[in-house]
């Protein structure tokens, strides 16, 4: 994982974030669109609306409450995608992802994620604070 972070850091420094080879890329927020909503029963739901041509590393998702406690999610089954940098297959998520959050009294959650565009741009790990 540290090799990937170094590689992504170098990309961020050397390549403008909006354009690589003439192609435009979305911001991490726009590419992955994490959000909180409520079910009809009032339970909190975490969702990602992952843009076409983008994916999240399934093993990069970390959800913590305001007490810094890890929250576990039941995610959809990930697809395996060959990662040239690691020279191995990695579990990835794409499309619309929806997961029920476990009950918590926390006023917010911190969601950390990392993903890439299929065209070759990988984002640094991103953490967002979502109010419950």
Steps between C-alpha positions, in 0.01 A plus 500: 500500500787739573633454144159600366486808722848610388404444136176695540683781680747529214215505250329778693818709490602432141163496326229766520193354671255611232673374189724216388573461133210726411239298691299669774459320830242558771589611851501218756175635648330501158644165390386310810222717655480362856173588674279414797127442472229340715294189440122502552570356847738789581821298475806676355620387157841574350512520123753563229388597151817407315524666159536288189866424432599524867536248784568485873744262660273290724774453759557877525161573658532595866197625691542652848259669737564820697672293774748368241346151524498290184157420356457188290294497182356222292606604151397349168735240358805665348630427153864409449696742283863454400714775653818553295673690779463214750516230231199328656122492492332740745133505615322807364151650515326694225156638418247568775612366839257497794573372851305518826694660782498322836309684772701781656436804716777687319396833342722426200722241334839535336523314170843432353522362148734475204427438137615548145383580150533210257696738275788497748452775759498382862394729781669535837299361792213738575317544831161672520285582801135408447233614745251243623 
